[in-house]
Amino acid sequence: MEKQNFELRNNEEFVELNKILKLKQIAQTGGHAKILIEDGLVQVNGEVEFRKRRKMRKGDLILIEGIEIEIV
């Protein structure tokens, strides 16, 4: 399994799940990110997540297609 980090900026309390998938280039577009989430391919903290704009905060873990992304 590949492990990656996503670092919040100093002024950010959270970032939306679909934006992380796009920024980490797991999804080519925002629409692609939406489809991945709607199809149940994304887990957050061990649970399948269907909310595209779930607020991801420090310590959250995203798992998709063998890639684990930790929010730091």
DSSP file (Angstrom, degrees, kcal/mol; ACC not computed):
  #  RESIDUE AA STRUCTURE BP1 BP2  ACC     N-H-->O    O-->H-N    N-H-->O    O-->H-N    TCO  KAPPA ALPHA  PHI   PSI    X-CA   Y-CA   Z-CA
    1    1 A M              0   0    0      0, 0.0     2,-0.4     0, 0.0    66,-0.2   0.000 360.0 360.0 360.0 134.3    0.0    0.0    0.0
    2    2 A E  E     -a   67   0A   0     64,-2.0    66,-3.2    67,-0.0     2,-0.5  -0.704 360.0-154.4 -85.2 132.5    1.2    3.4   -0.9
    3    3 A K  E     +a   68   0A   0     -2,-0.4     2,-0.3    64,-0.2    66,-0.2  -0.921  18.2 169.6-112.5 133.5    1.2    6.0    1.9
    4    4 A Q  E     -a   69   0A   0     64,-3.1    66,-2.4    -2,-0.5     2,-0.3  -0.907  22.2-137.2-133.9 162.1    0.9    9.7    1.3
    5    5 A N  E     -a   70   0A   0     -2,-0.3     2,-0.5    64,-0.2    66,-0.2  -0.905   3.1-156.7-116.8 150.7    0.3   12.8    3.3
    6    6 A F  E     -a   71   0A   0     64,-2.7    66,-2.7    -2,-0.3     2,-0.6  -0.979  18.1-150.2-124.2 117.0   -1.9   15.8    2.6
    7    7 A E        -     0   0    0     -2,-0.5     2,-0.2    65,-0.2    64,-0.1  -0.759   6.0-138.9 -96.2 123.4   -0.8   18.9    4.5
    8    8 A L        -     0   0    0     -2,-0.6     2,-0.1     1,-0.1     7,-0.1  -0.485  27.2-112.6 -70.5 146.0   -3.3   21.5    5.5
    9    9 A R    >   -     0   0    0     -2,-0.2     3,-1.8     1,-0.1    -1,-0.1  -0.387  32.9-101.9 -74.0 161.7   -2.2   25.1    5.1
   10   10 A N  T 3  S+     0   0    0      1,-0.3    -1,-0.1    -2,-0.1    -2,-0.1   0.839 122.3  44.1 -54.7 -37.6   -1.7   27.1    8.3
   11   11 A N  T 3  S+     0   0    0      2,-0.0     2,-0.5     0, 0.0    -1,-0.3   0.442  95.0  98.2 -90.4   0.9   -5.0   29.0    7.9
   12   12 A E    <   +     0   0    0     -3,-1.8     3,-0.1     1,-0.2    -4,-0.1  -0.771  41.9 179.6 -96.6 130.3   -7.0   25.9    6.9
   13   13 A E  S    S-     0   0    0     -2,-0.5    45,-0.4     1,-0.3     2,-0.3   0.744  75.9  -9.2 -90.2 -30.2   -9.1   24.0    9.5
   14   14 A F        -     0   0    0     43,-0.1     2,-0.3     2,-0.0    -1,-0.3  -0.956  56.4-146.2-155.7 168.4  -10.3   21.5    6.9
   15   15 A V  E     -E   56   0B   0     41,-1.6    41,-2.7    -2,-0.3     2,-0.1  -0.985  34.4-103.5-141.4 146.4  -10.3   20.6    3.2
   16   16 A E  E >>  -E   55   0B   0     -2,-0.3     4,-1.7    39,-0.2     3,-0.5  -0.420  24.6-125.2 -75.0 143.6  -13.1   18.9    1.2
   17   17 A L  H 3> S+     0   0    0     37,-1.9     4,-2.0     1,-0.2     3,-0.2   0.894 108.5  53.0 -53.3 -48.9  -12.6   15.2    0.3
   18   18 A N  H 3> S+     0   0    0     34,-2.1     4,-1.5     1,-0.2    -1,-0.2   0.849 107.2  53.3 -61.6 -32.7  -13.2   15.8   -3.4
   19   19 A K  H <> S+     0   0    0     -3,-0.5     4,-3.0    33,-0.2    -1,-0.2   0.879 106.1  52.8 -69.5 -37.0  -10.6   18.5   -3.6
   20   20 A I  H  X S+     0   0    0     -4,-1.7     4,-2.7    -3,-0.2     6,-0.3   0.935 107.5  51.3 -62.7 -45.3   -8.0   16.2   -2.0
   21   21 A L  H  <>S+     0   0    0     -4,-2.0     5,-2.1     1,-0.2     6,-2.0   0.878 114.6  44.3 -60.5 -36.8   -8.6   13.5   -4.6
   22   22 A K  H ><5S+     0   0    0     -4,-1.5     3,-1.4    -5,-0.2    -2,-0.2   0.932 114.0  47.8 -72.4 -46.6   -8.1   16.1   -7.3
   23   23 A L  H 3<5S+     0   0    0     -4,-3.0    -2,-0.2     1,-0.3    -1,-0.2   0.846 111.3  50.5 -65.2 -34.1   -5.1   17.8   -5.8
   24   24 A K  T 3<5S-     0   0    0     -4,-2.7    -1,-0.3    -5,-0.2    -2,-0.2   0.411 113.1-122.4 -83.4   2.9   -3.4   14.4   -5.2
   25   25 A Q  T < 5S+     0   0    0     -3,-1.4    -3,-0.2     2,-0.2    -2,-0.1   0.767  79.3 122.8  60.6  30.1   -4.1   13.5   -8.9
   26   26 A I  S   <S+     0   0    0     -5,-2.1     2,-0.4    -6,-0.3    -4,-0.2   0.817  79.0  39.9 -81.0 -36.6   -6.1   10.4   -7.9
   27   27 A A  S    S-     0   0    0     -6,-2.0    -2,-0.2    -9,-0.1    -1,-0.2  -0.923  77.3-146.7-109.7 138.9   -9.0   11.9   -9.9
   28   28 A Q  S    S+     0   0    0     -2,-0.4     2,-0.3    -3,-0.1    -1,-0.1   0.841  81.2   8.0 -72.7 -31.8   -8.3   13.8  -13.1
   29   29 A T  S  > S-     0   0    0      1,-0.1     4,-2.1    -4,-0.0     5,-0.1  -0.867  80.0-101.9-140.2 171.1  -11.2   16.3  -12.5
   30   30 A G  H  > S+     0   0    0     -2,-0.3     4,-2.1     1,-0.2     5,-0.1   0.875 123.2  53.9 -62.5 -37.2  -13.7   17.3   -9.9
   31   31 A G  H  > S+     0   0    0      2,-0.2     4,-1.9     1,-0.2    -1,-0.2   0.883 107.3  50.1 -64.4 -39.1  -16.3   15.3  -11.7
   32   32 A H  H  > S+     0   0    0      2,-0.2     4,-2.4     1,-0.2    -2,-0.2   0.905 109.1  51.8 -65.5 -41.6  -14.1   12.2  -11.7
   33   33 A A  H  X S+     0   0    0     -4,-2.1     4,-2.1     1,-0.2    -2,-0.2   0.914 108.0  52.6 -59.3 -43.3  -13.6   12.7   -7.9
   34   34 A K  H  X S+     0   0    0     -4,-2.1     4,-2.9     1,-0.2    -1,-0.2   0.906 109.3  48.9 -59.3 -43.8  -17.4   12.9   -7.5
   35   35 A I  H  X S+     0   0    0     -4,-1.9     4,-2.3     2,-0.2    -1,-0.2   0.916 108.7  52.7 -64.4 -44.1  -17.9    9.6   -9.4
   36   36 A L  H  <>S+     0   0    0     -4,-2.4     5,-2.1     1,-0.2     6,-0.4   0.913 114.4  42.9 -57.8 -42.6  -15.2    7.8   -7.3
   37   37 A I  H ><5S+     0   0    0     -4,-2.1     3,-1.8     1,-0.2     5,-0.3   0.939 113.5  49.9 -70.3 -47.4  -17.0    8.9   -4.1
   38   38 A E  H 3<5S+     0   0    0     -4,-2.9    -2,-0.2     1,-0.3    -1,-0.2   0.828 106.2  57.6 -61.0 -32.3  -20.5    8.2   -5.3
   39   39 A D  T 3<5S-     0   0    0     -4,-2.3    -1,-0.3    -5,-0.2    -2,-0.2   0.429 116.0-114.5 -80.5   1.8  -19.5    4.7   -6.4
   40   40 A G  T < 5S+     0   0    0     -3,-1.8    -3,-0.2     9,-0.2    -2,-0.1   0.756  78.1 128.3  75.7  24.6  -18.3    3.8   -2.9
   41   41 A L      < +     0   0    0     -5,-2.1    24,-0.5    -6,-0.2     2,-0.5   0.486  53.6  77.2 -90.4  -3.1  -14.6    3.5   -3.8
   42   42 A V        -     0   0    0     -6,-0.4     7,-2.7     7,-0.4     2,-0.4  -0.919  58.8-166.7-115.7 130.6  -13.4    5.9   -1.1
   43   43 A Q  E     -CB  48  63A   0     20,-2.5    20,-2.6    -2,-0.5     2,-0.5  -0.918   2.4-164.5-111.9 141.4  -13.0    5.1    2.6
   44   44 A V  E >  S-CB  47  62A   0      3,-3.1     3,-1.7    -2,-0.4    18,-0.2  -0.991  78.1 -16.0-124.3 122.7  -12.5    7.7    5.3
   45   45 A N  T 3  S-     0   0    0     16,-2.8    -1,-0.1    -2,-0.5    17,-0.1   0.864 131.2 -50.0  51.0  41.0  -11.3    6.4    8.7
   46   46 A G  T 3  S+     0   0    0     15,-0.3     2,-0.4     1,-0.2    -1,-0.3   0.457 119.6 100.4  84.4   1.7  -12.3    2.8    7.8
   47   47 A E  E <  S-C   44   0A   0     -3,-1.7    -3,-3.1     0, 0.0    -1,-0.2  -0.941  80.2-107.1-121.4 142.4  -15.8    3.6    6.6
   48   48 A V  E     -C   43   0A   0     -2,-0.4     2,-0.5    -5,-0.3    -5,-0.3  -0.486  39.1-150.7 -64.3 132.9  -17.1    4.0    3.0
   49   49 A E        +     0   0    0     -7,-2.7    -7,-0.4    -2,-0.2    -9,-0.2  -0.933  27.2 172.4-115.5 127.4  -17.8    7.7    2.5
   50   50 A F        +     0   0    0     -2,-0.5     2,-0.7   -10,-0.1    -1,-0.1   0.435  51.2 102.4-109.7  -3.4  -20.4    9.0    0.1
   51   51 A R    >   -     0   0    0      1,-0.2     3,-1.3   -14,-0.1   -34,-0.2  -0.740  54.8-161.9 -87.1 114.1  -20.3   12.7    1.0
   52   52 A K  T 3  S+     0   0    0     -2,-0.7   -34,-2.1     1,-0.3   -33,-0.2   0.867  89.4  41.9 -62.3 -37.9  -18.3   14.5   -1.7
   53   53 A R  T 3  S+     0   0    0    -36,-0.2    -1,-0.3   -37,-0.1    -2,-0.0   0.007  77.5 155.3-104.5  28.5  -17.6   17.5    0.4
   54   54 A R    <   -     0   0    0     -3,-1.3   -37,-1.9     1,-0.1     2,-0.7  -0.325  50.3-116.4 -53.8 132.0  -16.8   15.8    3.6
   55   55 A K  E     -E   16   0B   0    -39,-0.2     2,-0.5   -41,-0.1   -39,-0.2  -0.649  29.3-155.0 -78.3 114.9  -14.6   18.1    5.7
   56   56 A M  E     -E   15   0B   0    -41,-2.7   -41,-1.6    -2,-0.7     2,-0.2  -0.804  16.4-177.9 -95.7 127.2  -11.3   16.4    6.2
   57   57 A R    >   -     0   0    0     -2,-0.5     3,-2.2   -43,-0.2    14,-0.3  -0.703  40.2 -60.8-120.1 170.4   -9.3   17.4    9.2
   58   58 A K  T 3  S+     0   0    0    -45,-0.4    14,-0.2     1,-0.3    -1,-0.1  -0.202 122.0  24.7 -50.9 135.8   -5.9   16.6   10.7
   59   59 A G  T 3  S+     0   0    0     12,-3.2    -1,-0.3     1,-0.3    13,-0.1   0.190  88.0 130.4  93.6 -16.0   -5.6   12.9   11.6
   60   60 A D    <   -     0   0    0     -3,-2.2    11,-2.5    11,-0.1     2,-0.4  -0.415  45.9-147.0 -70.4 148.0   -8.3   11.7    9.1
   61   61 A L  E     - D   0  70A   0      9,-0.2   -16,-2.8    -3,-0.1     2,-0.4  -0.972   8.3-163.2-119.8 130.5   -7.3    8.8    6.8
   62   62 A I  E     -BD  44  69A   0      7,-2.8     7,-2.9    -2,-0.4     2,-0.4  -0.921   4.4-168.2-109.3 136.5   -8.5    8.3    3.2
   63   63 A L  E     +BD  43  68A   0    -20,-2.6   -20,-2.5    -2,-0.4     2,-0.3  -0.988  18.2 153.2-126.8 123.1   -8.1    5.0    1.5
   64   64 A I  E >   - D   0  67A   0      3,-2.5     3,-2.2    -2,-0.4   -22,-0.1  -0.955  67.7 -17.1-150.6 129.5   -8.7    4.6   -2.2
   65   65 A E  T 3  S-     0   0    0    -24,-0.5     3,-0.1    -2,-0.3   -23,-0.1   0.842 127.5 -47.7  47.0  45.9   -7.3    2.1   -4.8
   66   66 A G  T 3  S+     0   0    0      1,-0.2   -64,-2.0   -65,-0.1     2,-0.5   0.585 114.4 116.5  76.2   9.8   -4.5    1.0   -2.5
   67   67 A I  E <   -aD   2  64A   0     -3,-2.2    -3,-2.5   -66,-0.2     2,-0.5  -0.949  48.1-161.0-113.5 128.7   -3.4    4.5   -1.6
   68   68 A E  E     -aD   3  63A   0    -66,-3.2   -64,-3.1    -2,-0.5     2,-0.5  -0.938   6.7-169.4-109.3 126.7   -3.7    5.8    2.0
   69   69 A I  E     -aD   4  62A   0     -7,-2.9    -7,-2.8    -2,-0.5     2,-0.4  -0.967   3.8-161.0-119.2 122.3   -3.7    9.5    2.5
   70   70 A E  E     -aD   5  61A   0    -66,-2.4   -64,-2.7    -2,-0.5     2,-0.6  -0.864  17.1-132.0-102.5 134.6   -3.3   11.0    6.0
   71   71 A I  E      a    6   0A   0    -11,-2.5   -12,-3.2    -2,-0.4   -64,-0.2  -0.747 360.0 360.0 -84.6 123.0   -4.3   14.6    6.6
   72   72 A V              0   0    0    -66,-2.7   -65,-0.2    -2,-0.6    -1,-0.1   0.355 360.0 360.0-125.0 360.0   -1.5   16.3    8.5
